């Protein structure tokens, strides 16, 4: 088994576009943003005012009172009380702004998940056929988790830092233009260096995100395929392939985290150097008489307040870069074109179930024909059997019946009750179809809920009647809680045959005019097959039915059997007619030629 290659994984292309899109989500809370702005401005004002008051505290009170025998501290006490009040207001405002920002962030993430899930429900089956399920699950787990981390930590930090730094910068200009120019020069140099490291870090995080998705996809495939792995004793090989993917992830993660781990200490130490240079320059200005001690003390406090949030923001690059890479992947999925439906016709409540294929040709990939000149006619109530080797086009016919895929113009025509299939609304079409697949899927919930999935408003009596029709009622009643038995893990506690019976009951409760049975009895033993055959016949009575089966004994009573090979119908007729011909069907039925 070769290493898994991701298909459809979107590489980040436009960070600015992604940021604008995230802002558009957060912009839905306009009223709350007003309060955020007010609280942040108050917080920034408190930070600036508190630092500025150091100047009069030193110049007007501390220095003049040095050496005084009976100092009057009343004015100094009032100033300290004022500073305390300002800082308390700033702390409360900071708490308020961060609390509201967390509310906005969590709701934004909720909306993104909702939009992603709703959009994926509208994507065509082709999208899921061409993307690993593990890669898609990574959008909901790893990628949304990185967004959660950014929204809960980085966004509040970035937002408050912007206003805080802006206010402090204005005050620093007021205090000392020369020191401000020195500080800005060093900050620009630090930010340029950080930007270069940030670019390299962004590339590393993109590689890490891609490798995480590869590992997730591979793990999911192996978990689902454990029976196959164990039967063929491929544990060592799968371990080897996992080690390759895991090593790629380790290298990408090491590279990404290395840049981040360098950035934080570098910013911290450079800020200390900047502070020292500013202090030396300030001392020189005081000595030369160009400034005073209070102004320099206030400026140095502001300088620390200016550098600290910048350092904290740099330490958030980890989550920001990681989240942006994940957000671009999520938005790429949301931007995938949804399943089109140009149909305008509603079939109503009582479709007849008349299907006709007229010279249909179809390809999943260009220049790789799957169906060639297929013509068939299924009249209401007729049972049509499709047989042939794997890859002959049987399932593709049912994919076209359900409009999971559509034929392109000029490749024949499909009619349903004499209506061109493309003109019928997909929802209306699919409501008239009942489908039982070879790979049965059951949902976490009760037996009753799984059967009623075929008709959400079905009564208890209707569900039980459907189960009896499929001969599932007997085994259901012998479960621990009967119809209220909860199943999980895709019905892992049930046998394959029991799961298949529930799928048949689900189709029965829907009571559709057309049935599609794709290897519906392939996983049922001979005894169980005999038990359900009568019920299946009753279910199919009066309904147009398409049956795909390798077990040819299940299609003996079909009105017409179509034998397909390499996308073409090579024989057609009922069982007796085809046996008399002694062609491919005869060989299949007698075992002279085995289906592959």
Wavefront OBJ file of the C-alpha trace (Angstrom):
o trace
v 0.000 0.000 0.000
v 1.690 3.250 -1.083
v 1.695 6.295 1.181
v -1.611 8.113 1.053
v -1.637 11.153 -1.183
v -4.078 13.889 -0.340
v -6.464 14.796 -3.076
v -8.208 18.124 -3.061
v -6.134 19.613 -0.238
v -6.196 23.379 -0.670
v -2.908 25.196 -0.113
v -3.156 28.696 1.396
v -2.949 31.272 -1.361
v -4.266 34.619 -0.160
v -3.801 35.473 3.502
v -5.281 38.969 3.130
v -8.450 37.564 1.617
v -8.735 35.066 4.459
v -8.346 37.793 7.084
v -10.992 39.936 5.364
v -13.321 36.956 5.335
v -12.803 36.293 9.038
v -13.457 39.971 9.738
v -16.715 39.760 7.759
v -17.859 36.950 10.078
v -16.927 38.916 13.192
v -18.544 42.046 11.765
v -22.005 40.506 12.241
v -21.918 41.683 15.875
v -21.938 45.420 15.182
v -23.640 46.504 18.425
v -21.226 44.538 20.566
v -18.274 46.014 18.717
v -19.380 49.494 19.879
v -18.972 48.388 23.489
v -15.662 46.728 22.644
v -14.355 49.981 21.193
v -15.480 51.938 24.258
v -13.904 49.491 26.713
v -10.661 49.241 24.743
v -10.357 53.029 24.521
v -10.882 53.268 28.282
v -8.238 50.586 28.839
v -5.761 52.367 26.575
v -6.521 55.704 28.254
v -5.900 54.185 31.684
v -2.572 52.753 30.523
v -1.468 56.088 29.048
v -2.745 58.270 31.898
v -1.225 56.021 34.553
v 2.166 56.183 32.898
v 1.942 59.960 32.310
v 1.113 60.690 35.957
v 4.562 59.417 36.908
v 5.941 62.703 35.560
v 4.119 65.029 38.008
v 4.502 62.441 40.790
v 8.282 62.603 40.492
v 8.768 66.233 39.456
v 6.106 67.866 41.670
v 6.120 65.641 44.757
v 8.894 63.076 45.136
v 11.911 65.211 44.170
v 10.767 68.403 46.022
v 9.954 66.421 49.162
v 13.360 64.696 49.348
v 15.075 65.872 52.559
v 11.945 67.672 53.858
v 11.460 67.293 57.637
v 7.686 67.673 57.611
v 6.515 66.837 54.072
v 2.894 67.502 53.082
v 1.787 64.275 51.451
v -1.848 65.219 50.902
v -1.321 66.242 47.274
v 0.765 63.138 46.600
v -1.923 60.954 48.234
v -4.581 62.489 45.980
v -2.403 61.793 42.947
v -1.829 58.180 44.027
v -5.592 57.757 44.610
v -6.250 59.163 41.153
v -3.755 56.728 39.614
v -5.347 53.832 41.536
v -8.812 54.802 40.302
v -7.571 55.057 36.722
v -5.937 51.620 36.889
v -9.086 50.043 38.393
v -11.209 51.517 35.591
v -8.662 50.234 33.075
v -8.705 46.725 34.575
v -12.516 46.552 34.550
v -12.632 47.894 30.996
v -10.019 45.355 29.911
v -12.063 42.533 31.418
v -15.226 43.811 29.721
v -13.614 44.102 26.283
v -12.014 40.652 26.455
v -15.250 39.064 27.692
v -17.218 40.528 24.802
v -14.491 39.594 22.323
v -14.601 35.989 23.550
v -18.382 35.989 23.057
v -17.970 37.333 19.511
v -15.159 34.879 18.764
v -16.990 31.748 19.942
v -20.117 32.729 18.028
v -18.016 33.447 14.946
v -16.471 29.984 15.152
v -19.944 28.495 15.601
v -21.136 30.301 12.455
v -18.122 29.124 10.454
v -18.736 25.501 11.472
v -22.410 25.875 10.632
v -21.675 27.360 7.205
v -19.111 24.633 6.504
v -21.482 21.816 7.472
v -24.476 23.286 5.615
v -22.361 23.856 2.518
v -20.911 20.346 2.562
v -24.451 18.968 2.696
v -25.000 20.645 -0.679
v -21.822 19.400 -2.358
v -22.149 16.807 -5.122
v -21.241 13.181 -4.534
v -18.300 13.680 -6.899
v -16.643 15.879 -4.244
v -16.763 13.140 -1.606
v -15.593 10.545 -4.103
v -12.461 12.597 -4.773
v -11.552 13.610 -1.195
v -10.353 11.452 1.667
v -12.793 11.394 4.551
v -9.959 11.937 7.016
v -8.962 15.132 5.202
v -12.549 16.393 5.379
v -12.818 15.512 9.065
v -9.625 17.491 9.662
v -11.550 20.635 8.689
v -13.906 20.114 11.637
v -11.277 18.982 14.136
v -7.760 20.312 13.616
v -8.549 23.386 11.508
v -11.486 24.636 13.589
v -9.483 23.990 16.758
v -6.706 26.281 15.551
v -9.327 28.937 14.823
v -10.744 28.503 18.323
v -7.298 29.082 19.808
v -6.762 32.184 17.701
v -10.205 33.628 18.447
v -10.019 33.015 22.191
v -6.461 34.292 22.671
v -4.886 36.019 19.697
v -7.791 38.166 18.482
v -8.471 39.827 21.867
v -4.736 40.362 22.312
v -4.273 41.891 18.856
v -7.298 44.128 19.155
v -6.457 45.574 22.590
v -2.777 45.921 21.609
v -3.626 48.139 18.630
v -5.410 50.764 20.746
v -3.023 50.464 23.658
v 0.071 50.946 21.497
v -1.541 53.818 19.570
v -2.373 55.713 22.751
v 1.040 55.134 24.302
v 2.786 56.242 21.108
v 0.928 59.560 21.132
v 1.888 60.164 24.754
v 5.536 59.271 24.069
v 5.651 61.851 21.276
v 4.294 64.432 23.733
v 6.918 63.501 26.328
v 10.035 63.369 24.088
v 10.281 63.414 20.323
v 14.016 62.396 20.237
v 13.452 59.367 22.449
v 10.347 58.439 20.435
v 12.362 58.500 17.197
v 15.028 56.286 18.797
v 12.378 53.886 20.050
v 10.574 53.728 16.682
v 13.833 53.086 14.820
v 14.674 50.110 16.996
v 11.068 48.836 16.824
v 11.075 48.990 13.023
v 14.306 46.997 12.890
v 12.861 44.428 15.288
v 9.609 44.152 13.284
v 11.474 43.732 9.977
v 13.430 40.869 11.476
v 10.245 39.390 12.901
v 8.482 39.692 9.544
v 11.201 37.695 7.815
v 10.985 34.962 10.438
v 7.192 35.140 10.164
v 7.295 34.429 6.412
v 9.415 31.365 6.955
v 7.161 30.311 9.837
v 4.028 30.677 7.659
v 5.445 28.311 5.046
v 6.368 25.839 7.767
v 2.874 25.955 9.265
v 1.290 25.361 5.858
v 3.384 22.230 5.479
v 2.433 21.166 9.004
v -1.302 21.573 8.290
v -1.032 19.527 5.114
v 0.849 16.755 6.881
v -1.690 16.678 9.727
v -4.438 16.139 7.168
v -2.442 13.331 5.529
v -1.935 11.588 8.866
v -5.632 11.961 9.762
v -6.708 10.556 6.409
v -4.373 7.584 6.687
v -5.444 6.800 10.260
v -9.127 6.897 9.333
v -8.575 4.568 6.389
v -6.649 2.115 8.541
v -9.220 2.168 11.350
v -12.009 1.422 8.872
v -9.910 -1.254 7.172
v -8.555 -3.082 10.221
v -10.203 -6.358 9.223
v -8.445 -6.273 5.859
v -5.134 -5.345 7.474
v -5.334 -8.230 9.930
v -6.579 -10.796 7.425
v -3.612 -10.104 5.139
v -1.219 -9.582 8.090
v -0.142 -6.181 6.814
v 0.424 -4.650 10.259
v 4.158 -4.221 9.654
v 3.612 -2.567 6.267
v 0.940 -0.191 7.569
v 3.191 0.697 10.498
v 5.999 1.468 8.070
v 3.772 3.710 5.958
v 2.448 5.449 9.057
v 5.995 6.069 10.258
v 6.774 7.757 6.944
v 3.752 10.060 7.223
v 4.323 10.642 10.929
v 7.986 11.494 10.315
v 6.953 14.013 7.642
v 4.594 15.574 10.185
v 7.337 15.627 12.823
v 9.733 17.414 10.485
v 7.100 19.952 9.448
v 6.076 20.493 13.078
v 9.672 20.857 14.222
v 10.332 23.413 11.516
v 7.190 25.398 12.359
v 7.737 25.382 16.109
v 11.432 26.187 15.735
v 10.628 29.515 14.113
v 8.012 30.281 16.741
v 10.277 29.346 19.648
v 12.993 31.615 18.233
v 10.644 34.549 17.673
v 9.434 34.946 21.271
v 12.845 35.014 23.044
v 14.292 37.140 20.258
v 11.562 39.781 20.648
v 11.884 39.689 24.421
v 15.657 40.189 24.455
v 15.580 42.836 21.747
v 12.979 44.741 23.756
v 15.351 44.686 26.749
v 18.156 46.062 24.575
v 15.823 48.751 23.280
v 14.838 49.675 26.852
v 18.485 49.949 27.883
v 19.325 52.163 24.893
v 16.326 54.402 25.665
v 17.365 54.685 29.330
v 20.940 55.634 28.385
v 19.712 58.232 25.895
v 17.247 59.607 28.462
v 19.960 59.920 31.093
v 22.104 61.809 28.580
v 19.211 64.235 27.916
v 18.718 64.857 31.654
v 22.445 65.438 32.183
v 22.534 67.916 29.290
v 19.441 69.688 30.603
v 17.199 68.855 27.700
v 14.741 66.912 29.876
v 13.889 66.081 33.478
v 13.811 62.953 35.617
v 9.992 62.770 35.728
v 9.661 62.910 31.963
v 12.283 60.197 31.457
v 10.694 57.958 34.116
v 7.288 58.399 32.511
v 8.745 57.721 29.053
v 10.532 54.555 30.209
v 7.305 53.268 31.770
v 5.515 54.016 28.501
v 8.310 52.340 26.574
v 7.822 49.168 28.629
v 4.060 49.399 28.098
v 4.699 49.843 24.375
v 7.111 46.908 24.016
v 5.293 44.409 26.234
v 2.154 44.003 24.064
v 4.279 43.809 20.918
v 6.253 40.966 22.487
v 3.040 39.227 23.517
v 1.638 39.586 20.023
v 4.791 38.052 18.540
v 4.284 35.056 20.788
v 0.801 34.626 19.284
v 2.243 34.131 15.786
v 2.088 30.395 16.429
v -1.683 30.268 16.716
v -2.307 33.025 14.161
v -0.293 31.434 11.369
v -1.658 27.997 12.198
v -5.225 29.313 12.260
v -4.926 31.222 8.987
v -3.652 28.091 7.247
v -6.632 26.169 8.634
v -9.092 28.961 7.821
v -8.016 29.011 4.177
v -8.646 25.275 3.957
v -12.099 25.698 5.523
v -13.019 28.568 3.197
v -11.730 26.582 0.230
v -14.261 23.856 1.124
v -17.019 26.452 1.596
v -16.169 27.881 -1.834
v -16.517 24.519 -3.570
v -19.356 24.679 -6.127
v -22.514 23.115 -4.736
v -24.516 20.430 -6.475
v -26.341 22.129 -9.312
v -29.996 21.549 -9.988
v -31.505 23.050 -13.095
v -34.638 20.964 -12.601
v -37.947 22.779 -12.384
v -40.467 19.918 -12.505
v -42.043 18.525 -9.327
v -43.119 14.905 -9.659
v -45.934 15.340 -7.155
v -47.174 12.680 -4.759
v -47.768 9.796 -7.172
v -44.990 9.283 -9.748
v -45.558 6.221 -11.922
v -41.967 4.987 -11.874
v -41.414 4.686 -15.640
v -37.698 4.945 -16.493
v -36.139 5.009 -19.945
v -32.493 5.287 -21.014
v -32.021 6.288 -24.647
v -28.529 5.848 -26.114
v -26.818 7.026 -22.940
v -23.048 7.529 -22.825
v -21.232 8.574 -19.671
v -17.699 9.132 -18.346
v -16.479 10.074 -14.875
v -13.246 11.281 -16.423
v -12.817 12.745 -19.860
v -12.024 10.193 -22.580
v -12.576 7.267 -20.171
v -16.043 5.948 -21.128
v -17.939 4.012 -18.455
v -21.297 3.585 -20.224
v -21.634 3.189 -23.985
v -24.902 3.566 -25.851
v -27.102 2.239 -23.015
v -30.798 1.873 -23.807
v -33.352 0.335 -21.459
v -36.981 0.791 -20.476
v -38.420 -0.029 -17.052
v -42.199 0.214 -16.974
v -44.078 0.833 -13.704
v -43.882 -2.195 -11.436
v -41.241 -3.920 -13.540
v -38.156 -5.532 -11.998
v -34.931 -4.896 -13.915
v -31.792 -6.805 -12.946
v -28.293 -5.556 -13.765
v -25.555 -8.169 -13.741
v -21.962 -8.162 -14.872
v -18.436 -8.112 -13.608
v -17.012 -5.346 -11.437
v -16.521 -2.141 -13.405
v -19.071 -3.055 -16.067
v -21.204 0.017 -15.252
v -23.992 -1.384 -13.055
v -23.646 1.076 -10.181
v -23.065 3.931 -12.606
v -26.564 3.365 -14.004
v -28.032 3.801 -10.517
v -25.872 6.912 -9.998
v -27.497 8.388 -13.074
v -30.989 7.328 -11.956
v -30.526 9.238 -8.694
v -28.783 12.159 -10.402
v -25.729 11.761 -8.228
v -24.097 12.305 -11.599
v -25.616 13.781 -14.759
v -24.947 12.980 -18.379
v -23.667 15.861 -20.447
v -25.519 17.230 -23.445
v -25.327 15.121 -26.573
v -24.798 11.865 -24.679
v -28.298 10.475 -24.844
v -31.369 11.036 -22.705
v -32.923 9.655 -19.526
v -36.674 9.953 -19.020
v -38.743 9.499 -15.862
v -42.464 9.218 -16.537
v -41.657 10.651 -19.979
v -40.065 13.720 -18.350
v -36.381 14.450 -19.093
v -34.552 13.578 -15.887
v -32.498 16.778 -15.909
v -35.653 18.877 -15.742
v -36.890 17.189 -12.554
v -35.990 18.755 -9.207
v -33.463 16.558 -7.458
v -35.319 16.611 -4.139
v -38.533 15.587 -5.838
v -36.767 12.842 -7.789
v -34.936 11.381 -4.801
v -38.038 11.389 -2.608
v -39.565 8.987 -5.113
v -36.618 6.578 -4.853
v -35.791 4.017 -2.201
v -32.233 2.745 -2.081
v -30.507 -0.137 -0.311
v -26.750 -0.193 -0.746
v -24.210 -2.957 -0.321
v -22.380 -0.865 2.286
v -25.090 -0.231 4.839
v -24.746 2.884 6.972
v -26.539 3.130 10.308
v -26.569 6.209 12.510
v -25.989 6.447 16.239
v -29.452 6.194 17.790
v -32.201 3.673 18.356
v -33.294 0.951 15.946
v -36.608 2.784 15.643
v -34.893 6.055 14.655
v -32.696 4.315 12.081
v -35.678 2.747 10.331
v -37.687 5.971 10.502
v -34.816 7.778 8.758
v -36.545 6.680 5.557
v -39.650 8.652 6.571
v -39.146 11.081 9.447
v -42.861 11.388 10.229
v -43.504 7.634 10.185
v -45.619 6.317 13.075
v -44.526 3.478 15.304
v -46.959 1.147 13.543
v -45.499 2.091 10.151
v -41.972 1.397 11.382
v -42.960 -1.995 12.784
v -44.825 -2.869 9.576
v -41.736 -2.007 7.536
v -39.549 -4.133 9.810
v -41.953 -7.056 9.449
v -41.950 -6.658 5.698
v -38.149 -6.948 5.713
v -38.305 -9.804 8.247
v -36.318 -7.682 10.681
v -39.016 -7.542 13.375
v -38.096 -10.923 14.873
v -34.454 -10.197 15.613
v -35.251 -6.616 16.708
v -37.675 -7.830 19.396
v -34.993 -10.168 20.718
v -32.544 -7.308 21.281
v -32.089 -5.973 24.824
v -34.461 -3.011 24.357
v -36.225 -4.014 21.162
v -36.905 -1.069 18.892
v -35.437 1.246 21.549
v -32.054 -0.490 21.436
v -29.350 2.122 20.863
v -26.730 1.276 18.252
v -23.398 3.030 17.799
v -20.338 2.676 15.614
v -22.376 2.143 12.443
v -24.225 -0.764 14.064
v -21.080 -2.641 15.083
v -23.038 -4.712 17.633
v -25.217 -6.173 14.849
v -24.324 -8.760 12.254
v -23.876 -7.672 8.666
v -27.110 -9.425 7.741
v -29.044 -7.638 10.498
v -27.673 -4.297 9.385
v -28.771 -5.100 5.847
v -32.276 -5.981 7.050
v -32.556 -2.626 8.809
v -31.516 -0.860 5.613
v -34.238 -2.742 3.725
v -36.781 -1.802 6.404
v -35.664 1.826 6.102
v -36.392 1.727 2.377
v -39.723 0.006 3.010
v -41.005 2.655 5.422
v -40.329 5.345 2.810
v -42.821 3.564 0.517
v -41.277 4.864 -2.737
v -42.552 4.024 -6.228
v -39.011 3.089 -7.348
v -36.505 0.839 -5.570
v -32.775 0.535 -6.195
v -31.173 -2.500 -4.595
v -27.393 -2.390 -5.026
v -26.094 -5.771 -3.855
v -28.796 -5.563 -1.173
v -28.495 -9.221 -0.186
v -24.781 -9.686 -0.798
v -23.946 -9.825 2.910
v -26.885 -12.005 3.936
v -26.444 -15.723 4.380
v -28.529 -18.186 2.398
v -30.948 -18.871 5.276
v -31.516 -15.159 5.927
v -31.899 -14.595 2.202
v -34.733 -17.098 2.072
v -36.402 -15.405 5.034
v -36.401 -11.992 3.439
v -37.110 -13.027 -0.142
v -40.856 -13.180 0.428
v -40.808 -9.810 2.140
v -38.670 -8.356 -0.614
v -41.083 -9.605 -3.228
v -43.935 -7.957 -1.342
v -41.902 -4.750 -1.066
v -41.153 -4.727 -4.794
v -44.728 -5.495 -5.815
v -46.153 -2.593 -7.781
v -42.833 -0.739 -7.703
v -40.271 -0.261 -10.419
v -37.160 -2.010 -9.127
v -33.549 -1.997 -10.237
v -31.535 -4.829 -8.756
v -27.765 -5.207 -8.901
v -26.641 -8.623 -7.727
v -23.700 -10.996 -7.945
v -25.855 -13.751 -6.480
v -27.837 -14.548 -9.607
v -30.379 -16.680 -7.775
v -31.873 -13.420 -6.458
v -32.697 -12.140 -9.950
v -34.257 -15.247 -11.492
v -37.730 -13.725 -11.255
v -36.695 -10.389 -12.796
v -38.838 -9.202 -15.708
v -35.712 -8.295 -17.624
v -32.058 -9.040 -16.970
v -29.415 -6.809 -18.499
v -25.911 -8.257 -18.787
v -23.262 -5.529 -18.921
v -19.652 -5.784 -19.919
v -17.243 -2.845 -20.213
v -20.105 -0.360 -20.133
v -22.223 -2.020 -22.804
v -25.339 -4.195 -22.668
v -24.294 -7.441 -24.300
v -27.409 -9.486 -23.460
v -30.955 -8.824 -22.335
v -34.043 -10.877 -21.575
v -35.618 -12.814 -18.714
v -33.933 -15.763 -17.008
v -35.396 -18.443 -19.275
v -34.602 -16.581 -22.495
v -31.009 -15.917 -21.467
v -30.457 -19.488 -20.346
v -31.665 -20.717 -23.746
v -29.151 -18.453 -25.471
v -26.326 -20.087 -23.523
v -24.309 -16.870 -23.701
v -22.558 -14.859 -20.987
v -25.506 -15.028 -18.550
v -25.629 -18.802 -18.956
v -21.916 -18.980 -18.169
v -22.373 -16.748 -15.125
v -25.331 -18.701 -13.812
v -23.811 -22.135 -14.301
v -20.448 -21.051 -12.947
v -18.562 -21.448 -16.213
v -17.630 -17.766 -15.878
v -17.225 -16.161 -12.492
v -17.953 -12.553 -11.647
v -14.921 -10.616 -10.510
l 1 2 3 4 5 6 7 8 9 10 11 12 13 14 15 16 17 18 19 20 21 22 23 24 25 26 27 28 29 30 31 32 33 34 35 36 37 38 39 40 41 42 43 44 45 46 47 48 49 50 51 52 53 54 55 56 57 58 59 60 61 62 63 64 65 66 67 68 69 70 71 72 73 74 75 76 77 78 79 80 81 82 83 84 85 86 87 88 89 90 91 92 93 94 95 96 97 98 99 100 101 102 103 104 105 106 107 108 109 110 111 112 113 114 115 116 117 118 119 120 121 122 123 124 125 126 127 128 129 130 131 132 133 134 135 136 137 138 139 140 141 142 143 144 145 146 147 148 149 150 151 152 153 154 155 156 157 158 159 160 161 162 163 164 165 166 167 168 169 170 171 172 173 174 175 176 177 178 179 180 181 182 183 184 185 186 187 188 189 190 191 192 193 194 195 196 197 198 199 200 201 202 203 204 205 206 207 208 209 210 211 212 213 214 215 216 217 218 219 220 221 222 223 224 225 226 227 228 229 230 231 232 233 234 235 236 237 238 239 240 241 242 243 244 245 246 247 248 249 250 251 252 253 254 255 256 257 258 259 260 261 262 263 264 265 266 267 268 269 270 271 272 273 274 275 276 277 278 279 280 281 282 283 284 285 286 287 288 289 290 291 292 293 294 295 296 297 298 299 300 301 302 303 304 305 306 307 308 309 310 311 312 313 314 315 316 317 318 319 320 321 322 323 324 325 326 327 328 329 330 331 332 333 334 335 336 337 338 339 340 341 342 343 344 345 346 347 348 349 350 351 352 353 354 355 356 357 358 359 360 361 362 363 364 365 366 367 368 369 370 371 372 373 374 375 376 377 378 379 380 381 382 383 384 385 386 387 388 389 390 391 392 393 394 395 396 397 398 399 400 401 402 403 404 405 406 407 408 409 410 411 412 413 414 415 416 417 418 419 420 421 422 423 424 425 426 427 428 429 430 431 432 433 434 435 436 437 438 439 440 441 442 443 444 445 446 447 448 449 450 451 452 453 454 455 456 457 458 459 460 461 462 463 464 465 466 467 468 469 470 471 472 473 474 475 476 477 478 479 480 481 482 483 484 485 486 487 488 489 490 491 492 493 494 495 496 497 498 499 500 501 502 503 504 505 506 507 508 509 510 511 512 513 514 515 516 517 518 519 520 521 522 523 524 525 526 527 528 529 530 531 532 533 534 535 536 537 538 539 540 541 542 543 544 545 546 547 548 549 550 551 552 553 554 555 556 557 558 559 560 561 562 563 564 565 566 567 568 569 570 571 572 573 574 575 576 577 578 579 580 581 582 583 584 585 586 587 588 589 590 591 592 593 594 595 596
